Amino acid sequence: LFYRLRSSFLTGIVVIAPISLTVWLIFTVVSWVDKVVLPFVPDRLLPENLIGINFFGVGVVIFLLFTIIVGWVAKGLIGRSLIRQAEGLVDRMPIVRTVYNGIKQISETVFAQTERSFEKAVLIEYPRRGIWAIGFISTHAKGEIVRRANTGGRIMSVFVPTTPNPTSGFLLYFPEEDVI
């Protein structure tokens, strides 16, 4: 009887834990975004002041709409010129330049829409010549990495997963001719 109760309890935990942790994580993230975004919304535009009801997650909706609008403006001629001017200003600030360019390169690699990332497996020599590792093509490198690498050709960013946790790893840059 004890064995069956214990087995049923453990099975219940296996079923309940992923569901409850997922719900908790979503609730926590949405609550956090609401707390960060809603202070920037004028009081007269808040749902509780417009219709008398406070909706959970309205901050997430506002954040998504704001992000879409910023992306739409950034794609246009005026947005691109504003971004170029702002990046020119950032390039003159030593510490800020380094942080900004690093975050920008990671964002471009992770959110690249022009290419299909992490779809193709490749073979590279890493961590040294003669030692081979399997990686996944992320994108072709752009910007400062290409300018500073001086390889003369295209540079590929390759994600090399680690073991035992393949969701973590290294993002490495290789000349295209060194990637098999």
C-alpha positions as CSV (number, residue, x, y, z in Angstrom):
1,L,0.0,0.0,0.0
2,F,2.8,2.4,0.9
3,Y,4.7,1.6,-2.3
4,R,1.5,2.4,-4.4
5,L,0.8,5.6,-2.6
6,R,4.4,6.7,-3.0
7,S,4.4,5.8,-6.7
8,S,1.1,7.7,-7.2
9,F,2.5,10.7,-5.3
10,L,5.7,10.8,-7.4
11,T,3.7,10.4,-10.7
12,G,1.5,13.3,-9.5
13,I,4.5,15.4,-8.8
14,V,5.9,14.7,-12.3
15,V,2.5,15.8,-13.8
16,I,1.9,18.8,-11.6
17,A,5.4,20.3,-11.3
18,P,6.0,21.3,-15.0
19,I,2.5,22.8,-15.2
20,S,2.6,24.7,-12.0
21,L,6.2,25.9,-12.6
22,T,5.2,27.1,-16.1
23,V,2.2,29.0,-14.8
24,W,4.2,30.5,-11.9
25,L,7.0,31.6,-14.3
26,I,4.6,33.2,-16.8
27,F,2.7,34.9,-13.9
28,T,6.0,36.2,-12.4
29,V,7.3,37.5,-15.8
30,V,4.0,39.2,-16.7
31,S,3.8,40.8,-13.2
32,W,7.4,42.0,-13.5
33,V,6.8,43.6,-17.0
34,D,3.6,45.2,-15.7
35,K,5.5,46.7,-12.8
36,V,8.2,48.1,-15.1
37,V,6.0,49.4,-17.9
38,L,2.8,50.7,-16.2
39,P,4.6,53.6,-14.4
40,F,5.4,55.1,-17.8
41,V,1.8,55.0,-18.9
42,P,-0.2,58.2,-18.1
43,D,-2.9,57.6,-15.5
44,R,-5.7,58.6,-17.8
45,L,-4.8,55.8,-20.2
46,L,-4.6,53.0,-17.7
47,P,-7.5,50.4,-18.1
48,E,-8.7,50.9,-14.5
49,N,-9.3,54.6,-15.2
50,L,-10.8,54.1,-18.7
51,I,-13.2,51.2,-18.0
52,G,-12.9,50.7,-14.3
53,I,-11.2,47.2,-14.5
54,N,-7.5,46.5,-14.1
55,F,-6.4,43.9,-16.6
56,F,-3.5,41.6,-15.7
57,G,-0.8,41.7,-18.4
58,V,-1.8,45.1,-19.9
59,G,1.9,46.1,-19.4
60,V,3.0,43.2,-21.6
61,V,0.6,44.3,-24.3
62,I,1.8,47.9,-24.1
63,F,5.4,46.7,-24.2
64,L,4.7,44.6,-27.3
65,L,2.9,47.4,-29.1
66,F,5.7,49.9,-28.2
67,T,8.4,47.5,-29.4
68,I,6.5,46.9,-32.7
69,I,6.2,50.7,-33.2
70,V,9.9,51.3,-32.5
71,G,10.8,48.5,-34.9
72,W,8.5,49.9,-37.6
73,V,10.1,53.4,-37.2
74,A,13.6,52.0,-37.2
75,K,13.0,50.3,-40.5
76,G,12.2,53.6,-42.2
77,L,14.5,56.2,-43.6
78,I,14.2,58.6,-40.6
79,G,14.6,55.8,-38.1
80,R,17.8,54.5,-39.8
81,S,19.3,57.9,-39.9
82,L,18.5,58.5,-36.2
83,I,20.0,55.2,-35.3
84,R,23.2,56.0,-37.3
85,Q,23.5,59.4,-35.5
86,A,23.0,57.8,-32.1
87,E,25.5,55.0,-32.9
88,G,28.0,57.7,-34.0
89,L,27.5,59.4,-30.7
90,V,27.9,56.1,-28.8
91,D,31.1,55.2,-30.8
92,R,32.8,58.3,-29.2
93,M,32.2,57.0,-25.6
94,P,34.8,54.4,-24.7
95,I,33.1,52.2,-22.1
96,V,29.6,52.7,-23.5
97,R,30.8,51.8,-27.0
98,T,32.1,48.5,-25.8
99,V,29.0,47.5,-23.9
100,Y,26.6,48.7,-26.7
101,N,28.5,47.0,-29.5
102,G,28.7,43.7,-27.6
103,I,25.0,43.7,-26.8
104,K,24.2,44.8,-30.4
105,Q,26.2,41.9,-31.8
106,I,24.6,39.4,-29.5
107,S,21.1,40.8,-30.4
108,E,21.8,40.6,-34.1
109,T,23.1,37.1,-33.8
110,V,20.2,35.8,-31.7
111,F,17.4,37.7,-33.4
112,A,18.6,37.5,-37.0
113,Q,15.6,37.4,-39.3
114,T,17.4,37.3,-42.7
115,E,18.9,33.9,-42.1
116,R,17.7,30.8,-40.4
117,S,19.9,30.5,-37.3
118,F,21.0,27.3,-35.6
119,E,19.6,25.1,-38.4
120,K,22.8,23.8,-39.9
121,A,25.4,21.7,-38.0
122,V,29.0,22.2,-38.8
123,L,32.4,20.8,-37.9
124,I,35.1,23.1,-36.6
125,E,38.5,22.8,-35.1
126,Y,38.0,23.9,-31.5
127,P,39.5,24.5,-28.9
128,R,42.7,24.1,-31.0
129,R,43.9,22.6,-34.3
130,G,43.5,18.9,-34.5
131,I,40.6,18.8,-32.0
132,W,37.2,18.8,-33.6
133,A,33.8,20.0,-32.3
134,I,30.3,20.1,-33.7
135,G,28.6,23.5,-33.8
136,F,25.6,25.2,-35.3
137,I,25.8,28.1,-37.7
138,S,24.2,31.2,-36.2
139,T,24.7,34.0,-38.7
140,H,27.4,35.6,-40.8
141,A,29.2,38.1,-38.6
142,K,28.7,41.8,-39.4
143,G,29.9,45.2,-38.1
144,E,32.8,45.6,-35.9
145,I,33.7,42.0,-35.7
146,V,34.3,41.8,-39.4
147,R,36.2,45.1,-39.4
148,R,38.5,44.1,-36.6
149,A,39.1,40.4,-37.5
150,N,40.9,41.3,-40.8
151,T,40.5,37.8,-42.3
152,G,39.8,39.0,-45.8
153,G,36.8,36.8,-46.2
154,R,33.4,36.2,-44.6
155,I,33.2,35.3,-40.9
156,M,30.6,32.9,-39.5
157,S,29.3,32.9,-36.0
158,V,29.1,29.3,-34.7
159,F,27.3,28.2,-31.5
160,V,29.2,25.4,-29.9
161,P,27.1,23.7,-27.2
162,T,28.6,22.4,-24.0
163,T,28.0,19.1,-22.2
164,P,26.1,18.0,-20.3
165,N,23.9,21.0,-20.8
166,P,23.6,21.7,-24.6
167,T,21.5,24.8,-24.0
168,S,24.6,26.6,-22.9
169,G,27.7,27.0,-24.9
170,F,30.1,29.3,-26.7
171,L,29.4,31.7,-29.6
172,L,32.6,31.6,-31.7
173,Y,33.6,33.4,-34.9
174,F,35.4,31.4,-37.7
175,P,36.6,32.3,-41.2
176,E,34.1,30.7,-43.6
177,E,36.8,28.5,-45.1
178,D,37.6,26.9,-41.7
179,V,34.0,25.7,-41.2
180,I,33.0,22.3,-42.6
